Amino acid sequence: MSMNENWLIEKKDWAIVLSLRGEFGLDRVNELSSYINDHMDIHSDESIVIDLKAVDYMDSMALGVLINLYRLFKEKSGSVYLLNPSPTLEKIFKHSGFYNVFGIYKSEALLKKHIELVSQEAESKDEEE
């Protein structure tokens, strides 16, 4: 587990959970991007959940970080999910096309169930081959 005042990263048995807090503008985005590039070891088929429950604001740079995380995980056949966006963030995501890229959930329980189901389907497919 890694934490600072702006985020918390937890490795759970079903995903890596990155919980963000506060406003994400240029300063925090650069700090988070550097941390992710230097410390996150991404493995094949891993999922990351970005919990936005405590995020008040994100600017276009923060949205860019989400896209970069998506690319990093897709390169390794992983998945990126957004959890608990505020109504304001939901509007931003709709207008920016994020609903076409990310799985966006309002419930951790539903998201966990989805990830477990996808994992089971992948395992079944591997066994068939």
C-alpha positions in Angstrom: 0.0 0.0 0.0 1.3 3.5 -0.9 -0.3 6.7 0.3 0.1 10.4 0.4 -2.3 13.2 1.1 -3.7 13.1 -2.5 -4.0 9.4 -3.2 -3.9 5.9 -1.8 -2.8 2.8 -3.8 -3.9 -0.5 -2.5 -3.3 -3.9 -4.0 -6.4 -6.0 -3.5 -6.9 -9.6 -4.6 -9.2 -8.5 -7.4 -7.5 -5.3 -8.6 -5.1 -2.4 -7.8 -7.3 0.4 -6.3 -6.0 4.0 -6.8 -8.2 6.3 -4.6 -7.8 9.9 -5.5 -8.6 12.9 -3.2 -9.3 16.6 -3.7 -8.7 18.6 -6.8 -6.6 17.3 -9.6 -4.9 20.0 -11.6 -1.5 20.4 -13.1 0.6 20.1 -9.9 -1.0 17.0 -8.6 -1.2 15.4 -12.0 2.5 15.8 -12.5 3.2 14.3 -9.1 0.9 11.3 -9.7 2.2 10.7 -13.2 5.8 10.6 -11.9 4.8 8.2 -9.1 2.9 5.9 -11.5 5.8 5.8 -13.9 8.4 5.1 -11.2 6.6 2.8 -8.8 3.7 0.9 -10.4 4.7 -2.6 -11.6 1.9 -3.6 -14.0 1.5 -7.3 -14.8 -0.4 -9.0 -17.5 -4.2 -9.1 -17.2 -4.2 -6.9 -14.1 -7.0 -4.4 -13.5 -6.8 -0.9 -11.9 -9.7 0.8 -10.3 -9.5 4.5 -10.0 -11.8 5.5 -7.1 -13.0 9.1 -7.6 -15.3 9.3 -4.6 -13.3 12.0 -2.9 -12.3 14.0 -6.1 -13.8 17.5 -6.3 -12.3 18.5 -9.6 -10.2 17.3 -12.6 -8.8 19.4 -15.3 -7.9 18.2 -18.8 -4.4 17.2 -17.7 -5.9 14.8 -15.1 -8.1 13.3 -17.9 -4.9 12.9 -19.8 -3.4 10.9 -17.0 -6.4 8.6 -17.0 -5.9 8.0 -20.7 -2.2 7.3 -20.2 -3.1 4.8 -17.4 -5.5 3.2 -19.8 -2.8 2.8 -22.4 -0.3 1.4 -19.9 -2.7 -1.3 -18.8 -4.0 -2.1 -22.3 -0.4 -2.7 -23.4 -0.3 -5.5 -20.8 -3.8 -6.7 -21.6 -5.1 -5.1 -18.4 -8.2 -3.1 -17.7 -8.9 0.3 -16.2 -12.2 1.1 -14.4 -13.5 4.4 -12.9 -15.4 4.1 -9.7 -17.7 6.6 -7.9 -17.5 9.6 -10.2 -19.4 12.7 -8.9 -22.3 14.0 -11.1 -19.9 16.7 -12.3 -17.3 14.2 -13.3 -19.9 12.0 -15.0 -20.9 15.0 -17.2 -17.2 15.6 -18.1 -16.7 11.9 -18.9 -19.8 11.8 -21.1 -18.7 14.9 -23.1 -15.2 13.6 -23.4 -16.1 10.1 -24.6 -14.8 8.3 -21.5 -17.9 6.1 -21.4 -16.7 4.6 -24.7 -13.2 3.8 -23.2 -13.5 3.0 -19.5 -15.8 0.9 -17.5 -17.4 3.4 -15.1 -19.2 2.1 -12.0 -21.0 3.7 -9.1 -20.8 0.6 -6.9 -17.6 -1.2 -5.8 -19.5 -4.4 -5.2 -20.8 -4.4 -8.8 -17.4 -3.6 -10.2 -15.7 -6.3 -8.2 -18.3 -8.8 -9.4 -17.7 -7.7 -13.0 -13.9 -8.0 -12.7 -14.2 -11.5 -11.1 -16.6 -12.5 -14.0 -14.2 -11.3 -16.7 -11.4 -13.1 -14.9 -13.3 -16.4 -14.8 -14.2 -16.0 -18.5 -10.6 -15.5 -19.4 -9.5 -18.5 -17.4 -12.2 -20.7 -19.1 -11.1 -19.5 -22.5 -7.4 -20.3 -21.6 -8.4 -23.8 -20.5 -10.2 -24.4 -23.8 -7.1 -23.5 -25.9 
